[in-house]
């Protein structure tokens, strides 16, 4: 789980833990399915109009890389329920 939540690729996790690639793939898929299931359960609670937004944090300047391509960024995605009426 630590490797998954540290956003390590399955290949790197195989190297670190010295486990079979199929085992790591199976566990990564289980984690993804659980996250998806939980997300759907939470999304069912949302009704009305929502706003979707994304941001990137902890950006490091790298020569030649701009925007989303810069190294070291952490993507954050959010859903916000609007409390006002749009006209």
Secondary structure as a PSIPRED ss2 file (coil, helix, strand):
# PSIPRED VFORMAT (PSIPRED V4.0)

   1 X C   1.000  0.000  0.000
   2 X H   0.000  1.000  0.000
   3 X H   0.000  1.000  0.000
   4 X H   0.000  1.000  0.000
   5 X H   0.000  1.000  0.000
   6 X C   1.000  0.000  0.000
   7 X C   1.000  0.000  0.000
   8 X C   1.000  0.000  0.000
   9 X C   1.000  0.000  0.000
  10 X H   0.000  1.000  0.000
  11 X H   0.000  1.000  0.000
  12 X H   0.000  1.000  0.000
  13 X H   0.000  1.000  0.000
  14 X H   0.000  1.000  0.000
  15 X H   0.000  1.000  0.000
  16 X H   0.000  1.000  0.000
  17 X H   0.000  1.000  0.000
  18 X C   1.000  0.000  0.000
  19 X C   1.000  0.000  0.000
  20 X C   1.000  0.000  0.000
  21 X H   0.000  1.000  0.000
  22 X H   0.000  1.000  0.000
  23 X H   0.000  1.000  0.000
  24 X H   0.000  1.000  0.000
  25 X H   0.000  1.000  0.000
  26 X H   0.000  1.000  0.000
  27 X H   0.000  1.000  0.000
  28 X H   0.000  1.000  0.000
  29 X H   0.000  1.000  0.000
  30 X H   0.000  1.000  0.000
  31 X H   0.000  1.000  0.000
  32 X H   0.000  1.000  0.000
  33 X H   0.000  1.000  0.000
  34 X H   0.000  1.000  0.000
  35 X H   0.000  1.000  0.000
  36 X H   0.000  1.000  0.000
  37 X H   0.000  1.000  0.000
  38 X H   0.000  1.000  0.000
  39 X H   0.000  1.000  0.000
  40 X H   0.000  1.000  0.000
  41 X H   0.000  1.000  0.000
  42 X H   0.000  1.000  0.000
  43 X H   0.000  1.000  0.000
  44 X H   0.000  1.000  0.000
  45 X C   1.000  0.000  0.000
  46 X C   1.000  0.000  0.000
  47 X C   1.000  0.000  0.000
  48 X C   1.000  0.000  0.000
  49 X C   1.000  0.000  0.000
  50 X E   0.000  0.000  1.000
  51 X E   0.000  0.000  1.000
  52 X E   0.000  0.000  1.000
  53 X E   0.000  0.000  1.000
  54 X E   0.000  0.000  1.000
  55 X E   0.000  0.000  1.000
  56 X E   0.000  0.000  1.000
  57 X E   0.000  0.000  1.000
  58 X C   1.000  0.000  0.000
  59 X C   1.000  0.000  0.000
  60 X C   1.000  0.000  0.000
  61 X C   1.000  0.000  0.000
  62 X E   0.000  0.000  1.000
  63 X C   1.000  0.000  0.000
  64 X C   1.000  0.000  0.000
  65 X E   0.000  0.000  1.000
  66 X C   1.000  0.000  0.000
  67 X H   0.000  1.000  0.000
  68 X H   0.000  1.000  0.000
  69 X H   0.000  1.000  0.000
  70 X C   1.000  0.000  0.000
  71 X C   1.000  0.000  0.000
  72 X C   1.000  0.000  0.000
  73 X C   1.000  0.000  0.000
  74 X E   0.000  0.000  1.000
  75 X E   0.000  0.000  1.000
  76 X E   0.000  0.000  1.000
  77 X E   0.000  0.000  1.000
  78 X E   0.000  0.000  1.000
  79 X E   0.000  0.000  1.000
  80 X E   0.000  0.000  1.000
  81 X E   0.000  0.000  1.000
  82 X C   1.000  0.000  0.000
  83 X C   1.000  0.000  0.000
  84 X C   1.000  0.000  0.000
  85 X C   1.000  0.000  0.000
  86 X C   1.000  0.000  0.000
  87 X C   1.000  0.000  0.000
